Amino acid sequence: MDCGSNDTDNVCDPVALLQDRMPAGDWNNAEAVTDYLLGLVYPSEGTANLTLDRDECLFLLNSDASGTPGSSPFATLTDPDAYGERVRSLAALILAAPKFHDQ
């Protein structure tokens, strides 16, 4: 782990970020969460250029751990651990994309 000043750990908590920056009504909205995170990572990218990335993100958010499409809608998640895992997986997917590394 990377350390910041005074030997404190640098951490990223995407769930806390969403809860701090988005209206509570959007926390379980897969489209809103996806658009927000994509907008943070690619602030000057046009939405048309992000269509495939957005679709992949929505696929991830609305699938269970097995990857079955639509098997676990993001809007119906009530378990905070499952929600956190899904959001962290989304952040990892966005940051692992070749488009991110080409910036």
N, C-alpha and C positions, 0 to 999 in steps of 0.2 A: 504494500500500500504506500502511496506517496504521502509524504508528510508536509504540512504547511508550516506556518510560523509557530513557534513554541512547541514544536513536535506534535501538533494536533493533526489528526488524519483528515485528508481531503476526501469527502464523500459526496455522492450524488444520490438524492432521494427523489426519483421522478414522481412518486405518489404525493409527497409533500409539496413539490412544485405545482402539480395540478391543483391540489387543494388550496394552495395559496393564491394562485393566479387565475383560476377558472371559477365561474359561478357553480355553486353546489349542485344545481340542477343538471349540469353538463358532465359531472364526474363519471357517470355511467353511460354517457353517450359516446359510442365508438367513433362516430364521425367527428365530433367536436374534439375528443382527445387526440385522435389521429391528426386532424388539421392543426391543432395547437402545437404538437410536438414537431411535426414536419415544418411548420412555420418558424419554429425556433432554430432548427438545424439548417434550414434552407431559406433564409429570410428574403433573398432576392430572386428565388426561383419561381417561375410562373406556375400556376396551378395545373396548366395543361402538361407541363413537363413532369409533374409529380403524380399523374394519374395512375400509372402502374405501381408506383411505390405506395400510394394511398390504398389501392386495391389490396396489395399484399398485407399492409398493416391491418386493414379491416378484416381480412381473412384470418389473421393471427388472433386479433382480439375476440372474434366470434367463434373460435374453435377451442375444443378442449385440448388436453395435453397430447392426445393421440393425433391431433391435426385434422380431425373430421370436420369438414366445413359446416358451419352453422350449428354444431353440436352443443355449444355452450354460449349462448348470446351474452355479450358483454353487459348489456342493459339489465340482465337478470342476476348478475353476480351479487351475492350478499356477504360471502365470506371475505373478510378483509385480507386474509393471507392469499386467497386465490386472486383477488383483485390486484394486490401488490405484485404478485408473480406475473400476472398478465401485463401490467403496465411496465414492469422492469423488462419483460421480454420484448415489448414493443420498442422501448428505448434502445435495447441491444440490437434489435433488427435494424432500426434506422441507422445506428452508428456503425454497424457492420456492412452496410450497403456500399458497393463500389462507388456509387455517386458521392458518398460522403468522403471517401478517401481520395477522390479526384479533385476535391476543392482546393 
